[in-house]
């Protein structure tokens, strides 16, 4: 359902949910569903694996087809505690008898100190493990991460402290395979297991390396001053295709990346290292490489086509170019964006997820590099993403959700029907039937830009009274909230929180502000966003104005909440518009861009770029703290690697000097994407209680 600003009282009465649509539920119940990640198809036996995070207990699951056409799923690890130890990076053995995976550490910021959110005196470790599917026996292979099993099934390559290591699946002491400068990633075996390709990141440049196991030799492919990444082998294992991004050290963060020095695709001989360019982005739109959500950036098809993502027309699409060079063919035309894509085992077809014909959802499509248009595999009011082919080259497995049921793995039939792989995994008391279906809203920003949002209406929305309202602002900013449960863990939790707030009588408006994904390059690369002018603040204001005009919203009780980039916009809204936003919950938000930017761009020195630093400061909440009056709850883990904890320290000091009321929930040793389930509960309970105190006490 699509609702357009302004809102009228008649449409409110027609579209409000029935007052008996919701039954009370707890925050514990609505966050109890296991969340799936790492959906990975096996090379044999039709098996599929994934990780379920069930209230902090992370375990491997495997499903395989039964004779009756159904799937039988089972848990093959037995980690029983909410212990904050991440689990992922799955790699199958060639016979599909075992899985290799990483447990422990920070799987976002690799090769940093291992997070210890339980504050265990003895500390924690990160390990590469193997587990048998049949007998579920675990074997520790070594300390490290990012395992990749050799096609021969004998060795596992992995990374420890930026270096490539090798372990025998049969056991024994692992060895450091390569001693090299830089930090390795993207381990890729040749089809015969004789060579290993990888990317070697070296600060302002990066190489593609190839290690020959028999010769014990290391070769860098056509090294340059540029950044080479994403190696992918040809089917015969003789050539490697990779992306080359030209050096652009002068570019500042938040500068619109709509055009610039064109990126290119090159193919190299894996034996000689010589390469040649097969394609170069045209000047203008799409000339600057955009790092997409997709795990794969390049795939090499059986028809000798290189398939990749490009946004020549302002939308992120699949293109194919012959390995011999030539013009790129657009495979997915239209005003939508491709997100995840995967190649069939026989390299003949591609499955992908996109928001084609449904901008605020995701569905799955299939195409071959020689086809003119993709065919839809799924559609409707659900969300389907992260597709992979099973080893039969026909069966497609996805992650699926809808407005009421969270993400879970499912197989797609030839008719587009979805069959859950682990239908009994949802807790019996999960309150699916008590959840509301958010409604699509398109509102006007303060500067006139159209902004998509999702509106969660409480059960008593049509009772004739004015209700408190909350604006939710996602993080990223390269994110998009959907009309259902999200495919990312952080935002699945946020969706649960929005449902919980709605169940407690709040109108909740989840806003997809500019600089997010899903609506094209010009929306994502918004002018003057972030540290270049905070133009997203116009969208926050637009959301506030939209809510104020609704007959069912109390304009004196409108709040803000969000995490990370959403915490930044929450703080900015409170600092600049306390007259509109009466309270807020700021979870690990950015408060001074000059503190945050060096966290992801070490070359940024504010004292050397005074004009940019001044604009970054003026775009920060701390620069407007003198007009901040509304109370705020600050939540932050002090081992945050994304947003320095000092951001909250500095804001708290400034608020005290200003006399602004604030509360704090500080989480020792927690990181940005909270590792402990109990941390999520503590944060969300604190947020809900905070809003209740300010919006539901007598006199409000």
Phi, psi and omega in degrees: 000133183247124180244136183246140174290141000277164181267141176242154186297325181297312181295329176302313183292326181286328189258353181292146179289157176297147186293343179261014184287336184242139171247149181301143175213163182264163174297324178299320181292315186285345175254015187272344184293140175292137182256127183268140172220172171061039178299119190221121179276142179278156179283355181206167172067006178070011185285153176223137179239157174200171175253132171253126172258101183256096179054043177093348177268107185263125182217155175276137174236149177225136174238144176220153185290141176260163181302332181276006178093351176275177176246143175249121183250148177211152175273130185247359169236164188227049175280119194252003186239152168280081191253001177074014179262112183292158181215133180176201178059058185283144176215122181280150166283155184301329180274001179061023179272342184213159176239142173248140186206169176252137173228131180097166179081182179259109184276004171261307178259090185285154177064024168254176179301149184281127179298145181227067188294342175274358181056043180290128182301327182279354180079186181226166180230161173245136182219152170264124186238156170238143178222136177281135180292322185281305185261355174062027178280131180263144177221125176279123181268329180165170176281134179151198183203178176057054181288149175218116183279135178296143175302340176284341179081012182256325187242156172233119173271144177204179186238136174223120180053042175082356182251153181273129178241164180225133176232149175276134176296333180284348180113177182111174183282126178290160180229149174285118186282321185228131172252108187212160172290165177081184179239126184276148168204181177055057178289127183222118178278146169290163187298332180264001178074013182272339183224154180231121176262153179200163173262140179243103183274131186227048178079260184270007176205170179207145180246162166256122180253153175228123178254128177264114185293323181289315182277347185053046183238152180239131182230132174260135186274110173043059185298148182213184177279356185269184180253115178257136183207172175058061176291140175221132184279150168289159181303329181273357176074019182255338184232159178228132174259143179208165180262139174240122179251121183293148181300139179210062186292339183278351183286132180268152174302147178074001169290132182304125182262057181271331177202159182174205177295126186293140172274168186213168175241133183233153174238132182239150171283122185290346180266324183258336183085354180287139181229165174215153180279130176255344181198145176224136178299141177288156176295155180097213183301135178084001181286336177268131181294131175252124179281107187277176176291331186304143177289321178263140175251333181223138170224148184249113186276168179294334179273016178063038175251140174262121182253134186207170178261136180210152180237054179301322182265012180092002177230145184280113186231163172276136175231158176229137177227139178299144178299336177279357180101163179138192181281148178276135179260128177285122182264337189227068184290148176136169180271075178201175183232135174277142183243281179259144176214153183213151182262144175291155181303327178275005176062023183264330185227162180233135169251146180209160173250146179203173175253035177299129178063009184198076193300333185255022172222183173227140174225169187247140184227165179224145179202155169252154182300340180266353183281162180265330182216148177283161174247141183282133173261330179224161177196183176106203185265004175272182177233127179230134185207178177052048184287147173219152173273140167285172187288354176278359179068006180240311184289132177246132179244140185224171163259136185225153174206181170208196184293332187248332182251128184290177181301139174203155181283145182209151174263145180257125178281171179298336179268005180085008178281144183252130180237116182296139181279331180227069188295341183265009185280341182284131179303146184299330183262016176294131192272050185304316184288346179268357183272148180268154172271113180296147181258141178287130177236138172240110185247168180262128174291168179299335178256013172095356180288139177282130185234129177276146179208166175239133183251123176258116181262133176288166183298331183260026184299331184261021183276004177087356180261168177264132187250153171293152183226148180233133172263125175259136181236116183291170178267195175124262006277001182281066180220166175212125173280152190238174178275047181169185182298137187277158180271356175253140186303312182303317186272342168295318176297319179296321177297318177300318180295319178297321176296320180295316178298319178297322180293340181263012172099007179267140162284130180238126179243111180265118193252126174266083185287164180302152185087001172273178182262171173101344186238022176098165185295318184293327175290317181293314179269057185296147178290137172061035180268166176057229183288357179261011179148353176055044182295341177297340178302329176300326181286325175297315177299318179300321178295319178296317179297318179302313181293322181298332183275352180283139181290343183257008181246135174277112185296344178275350185233065175244125182241173178232145168209151179178164180237148177064244176297327175292330173293322175302311182289330174298311179297321180295319178297318179291322182291320185265338187220055176295340177288338179261321185249114192275344180193162180202158175240115185250107181259118181035056181272162174274132183238344174214110183300331181290342172274323185282317187303316179298344178292332178237358173220091188295338181283350182285119178237106184305324182288348178261346180232068190297321180294315179294320180295324179294316179295321178298318178296315180295339178270004185257148178302324182298333180289342181246020185294340181294339178255009179279122178233336186284145178292153183215147171255124179257127179234129182200138170270138189273005171249029180294124179262348179271312180237116182305139179301333180299338177300318180283325176302313182294321179293317180301318178299316181294321179294322177298316180296328181277347182079023180273135179287128175217151173244163183219143170233103183257134190244096181301131172069008175274152178260191186293302177272091192317132182274333181263132176299322181295335175292316177302315180297317180298316181295315183287324174297317179298319180295313180297316179297322179298312179296321179299319181296325185266338185243350184236004178284165180299138181098348177259000000 
